Amino acid sequence: MATARRFWVPFALVVVVLALALDLWNRNEPIGIDFHTYEAAARVGLQAGWSHIYDQSLVAAQQMNLVPGQTVQPFLSPPPVAWIAGLLSPLPYWPAYYVWAAFTFFVFALALVWASSDVGTVRWVAAGAALAPWWLMHAVHLGQVVPLVAGGIVLAWRLARERRDVAAGFALALVLLKPNTAILIPFALLVAGRYRAFAAWAGAGAVVAGVALATMGPSGVSTYIGQLIGPLPAGANSLTLEGALGVGGAIAFGLRIFIVAATLAAAFRLRQSPGLAIAAGTLGSLLVAPYLHGSDLCLLGAAAWLVWEERPALAWRVPIAAGWVVASPFVASSALGLGLNRWPLVELALLAALVVEAWRPGRERAPALTGKAEVRTRAPA
């Protein structure tokens, strides 16, 4: 076993480094297009007042002023995204973009390294592997905010694992940057008995809502809500149930209700394993979301990584490793790569596996790591 480990760990490290290098090389999307929108909204807020950040004509004018040749798109993200982007407004646009891209990447990367229950080189290999699937660098190239959400999820797991539930709830406040991708996670922790984590998250959400109301006023908030309940963004349904299964109407609604119920029931049954409860909440959130983009698959990667960490058995790790190969730039950019509308089926399969695990006869119910446990030891699985 030790001899095999001495071979496989360096080999895996080389594969992960090559995958990351290939990710950096494959840059075929408009660079910074999403950060371009965030920064435009931030500058509207700073110059015209935060109540105007959802005035799409003003946002479009700022976008054209920032990068004349860049595609213009509406700003529909929550207000905190514009607030954070506003911190970079003193910089010229391109330096601001590169600072943002580096920040979002390293928040997720450092969260993975810090949260991992592995030690030594294996810790770095596990973290690097979670960064290698095509969707993370795709998100970074776009200047997406979703790597921060993924980082918050990973941090919340480490903190919940140590029974630092209030801190875990505050880490999950990053979900508020893109709630459509991860909204079920706090509720999964609630049914798993992590009441303080849920209360901390809810408290953070109340503070954000209060600041938004104070800075945007009732008219600004009303404008935002009106745009959210309007037509959904075009071309963002490939990763939804509608895009993956070809369903709609009452059937899609019924499936979403069933997925929410299955997610929360599994989280309750898996309450001794906070990582599995969080993973179930992540997968359920992705599956019931009304619209998603490819970059949002960062959260699928985070969920799979949590399962990998909490379930070292080959029955779990072999399928996850196979999924990693398919998501890696070695395969994703080839003819063998999965289309976007196939990834929800992967999410369904992983969620179904967690549901089966939750009701598996004889499943061990060992306690998760507590704050008194050695941080570098693996949680009982």
Buried (B, 14 or more C-beta within 10 A) or exposed (E): EEEEEEEEBEEBBEBBBBBBEBBEEBEEBBBBBBBBBBBBBBBBBEEEBBBBBBBBEBBBBBBEEBBEEBEBBBBBBBBBBBBBBBEBBEBEBEEBBBBBBEBBBEBBBBBBBBBBBBEEEBBBBBBBBBBBBBBBBBBBBBBBBBBBBBBBBBBBBBBBBBBBBBBBBBBBBBBBBBBBBBBBBBBBBBBBBBEBBBBBBBBBBEEBBEBBEEBBBEEBBEBBEEBEEEEEEEEBBBBBBBBBBEBEEEEBEEBBEEBBEBBBBBBBBBBBBBBBBBBBBBBBBBBBBBBBBBBBBBBBBBBBBBBBBBBEEEEBBEBBBEBBBBBBBBBBBEEEBBEBBBBBEBBBEBBEBBBEBBEEEEBEEEEBBEEEBEEEEBBBB
